[in-house]
Amino acid sequence: MKLVLFSCLLAFAAAAPRPESSAETIVDERSDAGDGNFNYRFETTNGIAEQRTGVPGSAGQSNMQGAYSFTLPDGSRLELTFVADEGGYRPESSALPVAPPVPAHVLETLALVDELVRQGATWDDQGRRITRRK
């Protein structure tokens, strides 16, 4: 049994993708003002690139915006831009999945619930309405 497990582990390790060991950095630009403002950009010979700019945030955090890109195993290029600030991390890319639109019946149900709440309706933790219109 140990031999089978070891063989599977060895096969898995042999099949694991390996990063290009010959990649070199061709661009490496960095600046840091020491006050929370920074900027950097780098590129490598294997097509990896990133750039990022940061400024101090309202709660002491670093607010950042930037982009990165790299080549996927199928040869296509993945590019992603992002903003990270008080509103959270917000990436944008054509490679990110997109949720389907909300069905019309769900929007109608939500509008009905909003109207009932405006009229004073409330619900228990099981979703049963516990107040009625007067």
C-alpha positions as CSV (number, residue, x, y, z in Angstrom):
1,M,0.0,0.0,0.0
2,K,2.8,2.4,0.9
3,L,4.4,1.7,-2.5
4,V,1.2,2.6,-4.3
5,L,0.8,5.8,-2.4
6,F,4.5,6.7,-3.0
7,S,4.1,5.9,-6.7
8,C,1.0,8.2,-6.9
9,L,2.8,11.0,-5.1
10,L,5.8,10.7,-7.3
11,A,3.6,10.8,-10.5
12,F,1.8,13.8,-9.1
13,A,5.0,15.6,-8.4
14,A,6.4,14.8,-11.9
15,A,3.3,16.1,-13.6
16,A,3.2,19.4,-11.6
17,P,3.8,22.5,-13.7
18,R,7.2,24.1,-13.2
19,P,7.8,27.8,-13.6
20,E,10.3,28.8,-16.3
21,S,13.7,28.8,-14.6
22,S,15.2,31.0,-17.3
23,A,12.9,34.0,-16.9
24,E,14.7,37.3,-16.2
25,T,13.5,40.6,-15.0
26,I,13.7,43.1,-17.8
27,V,11.9,46.1,-16.1
28,D,12.0,46.9,-12.4
29,E,10.9,50.4,-11.5
30,R,10.1,51.3,-7.9
31,S,9.5,54.5,-5.9
32,D,8.5,54.9,-2.3
33,A,8.0,58.3,-0.8
34,G,8.0,56.9,2.7
35,D,4.6,58.4,3.5
36,G,2.4,55.6,2.1
37,N,2.7,56.8,-1.5
38,F,4.4,54.3,-3.7
39,N,4.7,53.1,-7.3
40,Y,6.2,50.0,-8.9
41,R,6.3,48.2,-12.2
42,F,8.1,45.1,-13.4
43,E,8.2,42.8,-16.4
44,T,9.9,39.5,-17.0
45,T,11.1,37.8,-20.2
46,N,8.4,35.1,-19.8
47,G,5.6,37.7,-20.1
48,I,4.7,38.3,-16.5
49,A,4.0,42.0,-15.8
50,E,2.6,44.0,-12.9
51,Q,2.2,47.7,-12.0
52,R,0.8,49.1,-8.8
53,T,0.3,52.6,-7.3
54,G,-0.5,53.1,-3.7
55,V,-1.6,56.0,-1.6
56,P,-2.5,56.3,2.1
57,G,-6.1,55.4,2.9
58,S,-8.5,57.1,5.3
59,A,-8.1,54.3,8.0
60,G,-4.4,54.0,7.8
61,Q,-4.4,51.3,5.1
62,S,-2.8,51.5,1.7
63,N,-5.2,52.2,-1.2
64,M,-3.9,50.6,-4.4
65,Q,-4.7,50.4,-8.0
66,G,-2.9,48.5,-10.7
67,A,-2.8,45.7,-13.2
68,Y,-1.1,42.5,-13.9
69,S,-0.8,40.1,-16.8
70,F,0.7,36.8,-17.8
71,T,0.5,34.1,-20.4
72,L,-1.7,31.1,-19.7
73,P,-0.7,27.6,-20.6
74,D,-2.9,27.6,-23.7
75,G,-1.0,30.7,-25.0
76,S,-3.7,33.2,-24.3
77,R,-3.0,36.3,-22.3
78,L,-4.7,37.0,-19.0
79,E,-4.9,40.7,-18.0
80,L,-6.5,42.0,-14.9
81,T,-6.9,45.5,-13.4
82,F,-7.9,46.2,-9.8
83,V,-8.6,48.8,-7.2
84,A,-8.2,48.0,-3.5
85,D,-9.4,50.6,-1.0
86,E,-12.0,51.3,1.7
87,G,-14.5,49.6,-0.7
88,G,-12.6,46.4,-0.8
89,Y,-10.7,44.6,-3.6
90,R,-12.4,45.1,-7.0
91,P,-10.8,43.2,-9.9
92,E,-11.8,43.6,-13.5
93,S,-11.0,41.2,-16.3
94,S,-12.6,39.4,-19.2
95,A,-11.3,36.2,-17.6
96,L,-13.4,36.6,-14.4
97,P,-16.8,34.8,-14.3
98,V,-19.9,36.9,-14.6
99,A,-23.1,36.1,-12.7
100,P,-26.2,35.6,-14.8
101,P,-28.8,38.4,-14.7
102,V,-31.4,38.2,-11.9
103,P,-34.6,36.7,-13.2
104,A,-37.6,39.0,-13.5
105,H,-39.7,37.0,-11.0
106,V,-37.0,37.5,-8.3
107,L,-37.0,41.3,-8.9
108,E,-40.8,41.3,-8.7
109,T,-40.7,39.3,-5.4
110,L,-38.1,41.7,-4.0
111,A,-40.2,44.7,-4.9
112,L,-43.2,43.0,-3.2
113,V,-41.2,42.5,0.0
114,D,-40.0,46.1,-0.1
115,E,-43.6,47.2,-0.3
116,L,-44.7,45.0,2.6
117,V,-41.8,46.3,4.7
118,R,-42.9,49.9,3.9
119,Q,-46.4,48.9,5.2
120,G,-44.8,47.5,8.5
121,A,-44.6,43.8,7.8
122,T,-42.0,41.8,9.6
123,W,-40.8,38.1,9.4
124,D,-39.5,35.6,11.9
125,D,-36.2,33.8,11.5
126,Q,-38.0,31.0,9.5
127,G,-39.3,33.5,6.9
128,R,-42.9,33.5,8.1
129,R,-44.7,36.8,8.2
130,I,-45.5,37.7,11.8
131,T,-47.2,41.1,11.3
132,R,-50.2,41.9,9.1
133,R,-51.4,45.1,7.5
134,K,-53.9,47.0,9.6
